[in-house]
Amino acid sequence: MRSRCIPPIPLTVIQNPNRDRDSQRERERERRVKRNNPGNRLFSLFRVQYLHVVLPCRGKMALEITKHLLGAQSPDARVRTYAMTLFSHLFDLNPPVILLSLSLELSNDAKPTESRKIAGVLLKDLLDFEWDAIDVSTKSRIKTSVLHTLGSCISEASDIASQVVAKIASIEFPRKEWPELVGSLITNMTLVDTPVYLKEATLDTIVRLCLEIFEPNSSLLTPYVSDLLNGLIFMAERTGGVDCYELRFCAYETLNMVVRCCDLSETSRIIAELLPDFVSKLEQTLFLRVVSFDDRVILEELRATLFGVLQVVIQKLSAAIETRPVVVQVADRIMLVFLNLFGSGSCTADQEAMLAIGALVYATGLGFEKYMQGLIKCIETGLQNIDEHEVCAITVGVVGDICRVLDDKFLPYCDVIMTHLVRDISNAELHRSIIPLVFSCFGDIALAIGEHFNKYVTCALPIMESASRVCAEVDNISDKEMVGYCNNLKRSIFGAYSGILQGFKRSSKMDRVMLPYAPHLVWFIESVAKDNQRDKGVTKASVEVLGDLADALGSNVEMLLKDCKFCTELIGECLQSDDEDLKRAATWTKRMIGRAFSVRV
């Protein structure tokens, strides 16, 4: 048997046996110093990981990266630094492997939720930099992985997977790549045994596709519109039970998003077919039997959702002259089902129903007048419903819509409408969000009926003056929400004044009716001009109403504006602004004042 070859012992050790012991002690001391140095500990750890992680990264296999992802979120700065440094090095070394590893980490339900979330965020953020450089095979594996993750029962993982899918699609769809994606999403929606959480994630993904891809480039959506709409309707109609009506609502909301984002010129026939279909669905709800509280809840939610779809479809078809006749053809049916349902169900259903009527007003134009006799009672009901302030607010807005469309044909209904508006705004329990809407409605009514607004001046103007005094007294507010509300209120008051002034513009009653209220308006404009918390909208409205005042009262404004330094300063501020809207408003107002009396402003 051959003896093992043993290396010779160094001569120095033989000559001085204690020297080896001394050297060992010295080396041990050095090792202890290095081991206690954080930087060296980090380097040693990195060297170990290089052998176990970096070298395998040179291949094409996915890596085990869980602990490094968790380390990147460690409260220990040294651990974070190490993890981020290592991960950066790995990504530079082999981007495809890292992206694949991230997608597999995201898709693995056995992994910690935190590492999956981090993996998804990193994957989404890195796609912009390296997706084009990845081979087709690895791309396919990543797509399969993230689509699989949509079905994860861990909502955080499925939500991030939805974002990643949309991100990849935003890169590939403009190149006509990944056309099978929409088919996969439709399959998720329409298979009977698809879990609810997968359907929810699929709907979220479609919404993200619309927002990130189809909204800025609607033509990319066109090839998929018909299949998407059919799939969404199929899913919604087969979603039943009190526990699933929210999923049906989400399906219809997703349908609304698809309708909003599609190109009407390319999909008008498809969208036009939706309108009578959904009117029929609403009509059918009139005959559904209700035997329990759950039945009532489901029915009211269904009606609200269907009215919501009608609103979106009507708005879409109203955007083009060519498709408006489609709305007119079913307008009678829409109004009939509205009159049968409004005020008899839930607050949400009433809100959506009234919004649909607002959309119908613009679609039918002057033809809407024929519905006013039947609608006026519903409007009264809505205006009186201050307890459910959302319904009241929407109804006030619809009144304004009707005024802008019907003009003086709205006059027969003004007495009852103004009575309710004045009563509402005088009610201390009225929700504050409705007050600006009422003032705006005053302006819309005045513009519509012109000098006939004379009979309402003595009740409307004192209320506006009272509100403007309150606005002027509120100064240096720290609450941002309150600042926003006060600015909104000021804009609405100025808007009401502008509407009334323009309505009386060609009336012989102008001076007699409006001149007594003009000094207060000038005072209010001045107080707002001094307000350093006014926003652009308030500034623009104050300048415009100043021009309306000069335009309407003519030479009578001379005494009102004489020696008004704020007037010159406010107009000058707008003229020097970088905002073109403010410049235009100031230029017009300056011209109106100059025309009213020959003085330089």
Disulfide bonds with the S-S distance in Angstrom:
none
